[in-house]
Amino acid sequence: MKLVAIVGTNADFSYNRLLLQYMQKHFQAMADIKILEIDQLPAFSIDTPQDMAVWTFKKAIQNADGVIFSTPEYDHSIPAALKSAIEWVSYKHNVLYHKPAMIVGTSYGPQASARAQEHLRQILASPDCDAYTLSGNEMLIGNAAKVFVDGNVTSASVRAELESYFNHFVDFVETTAPKEDDSMPKQPYLDDAYIHFPTGSLSFREVQQIFATIPFEIDLIDHNDKFSWYSSKPNREHVRYPNEIGETVEECHPPKALPIVMKIINSFKDGSRDSVSRPLVMHGHRVLIQYYALRDIDGSYLGTIEFTGSVEHILNFYDQGAWGASDGTTDASQADATSGASGHDDASDADATSGASAHDDAPADAAAPDTAAPADDTPAPDATSGASEH
């Protein structure tokens, strides 16, 4: 279970931060808790564009199974910085929608943050948030300076109460998690329907497994600029979540990548460009990302499709001389073991996968595919995920 825990203040020192750090360590066997700070978030305004800090904050909440809020109490309410953070994730977005939320709080006084927690419950129940808060459970830790010593909770009764609340919250998260409809097949394409192409037919079963088998992953932003589909390839370079489907380009990209992303998409829409390629290193290995304009047979724009895959094995083949000497000659010992080229001894120069020998009359200076970087030489980001930020 993955949870995020929000420190409800931008103060340099806070017992509420210590409380979340204690929970992170104390409950690590039950949940992976990531602590989020709000001190880097700008003050919310509908006229202020979201920056990278806001985008990262929203994404962390969106991809978590539940949220823990730890709030102090300022003037019988929550701090302004926390209210601003909540506005960032609720204005024009549904990041908190039906997200299980746990509210805790501590302060110097004996009443802890009782009024602030009650106010926070009201905020999270508002139509723009519509989070699920667990009723019948409160965690009010007063006299914080005495309860927390060296980052640990010294009171046995406080520990017991916190453990009881957290256990209830874990059950609450599991209970409210979206359930698969048992009436629906687990693999929806396992039927006898076929798609008939001019070049042959594929069953839905075959289509599904092709996308899961090919050595690169595919993502699609549709013609309405929404992230609409991704392939089910295992061990993806870009991890995807079903709840991201339907996000706009703005929602699924870091702010500083967005202008370049839109430049690529707009160049596909206006027909000035059909593809962009970008090599980079991800997760310690070399990867090639290729973006293509998806068009119908009449040339109308259908969306932007992204192919991502590791090229380490290709580069290793090259380093080992798999394509022979630079003059085009190839040792017999370096025969293509993967394409079965030995079965075509009378056409040793042919492209084993595309039959390129059929185009020997093409001019030597034929234009290369459009794989140039954008005109301003700015590195192109991942057009569906902003992976250049990771």
Salt bridges, closest charged atoms under 4 A:
GLU37 OE2 - ARG17 NE 2.77
GLU73 OE2 - ARG115 NH1 3.85
GLU87 OE2 - LYS83 NZ 2.72
ASP130 OD2 - HIS98 NE2 3.48
GLU163 OE2 - HIS26 NE2 2.71
GLU217 OE2 - ARG236 NH2 3.76
GLU217 OE2 - HIS238 ND1 3.49
ASP219 OD1 - ARG236 NH2 2.53
ASP219 OD2 - ARG240 NH2 2.81
ASP225 OD2 - LYS269 NZ 3.02
GLU237 OE1 - HIS283 NE2 3.98
GLU237 OE2 - HIS285 NE2 2.78
GLU244 OE2 - LYS59 NZ 3.64
GLU247 OE1 - LYS59 NZ 2.75
GLU251 OE2 - HIS93 ND1 3.06
ASP274 OD1 - ARG295 NH2 3.02
GLU306 OE2 - HIS238 ND1 3.51
GLU312 OE1 - ARG286 NH2 2.84
ASP370 OD2 - ARG273 NE 3.68
ASP376 OD2 - LYS263 NZ 3.47
ASP382 OD2 - HIS238 NE2 3.10
ASP382 OD2 - ARG240 NH2 3.88
GLU389 OE1 - LYS256 NZ 3.56
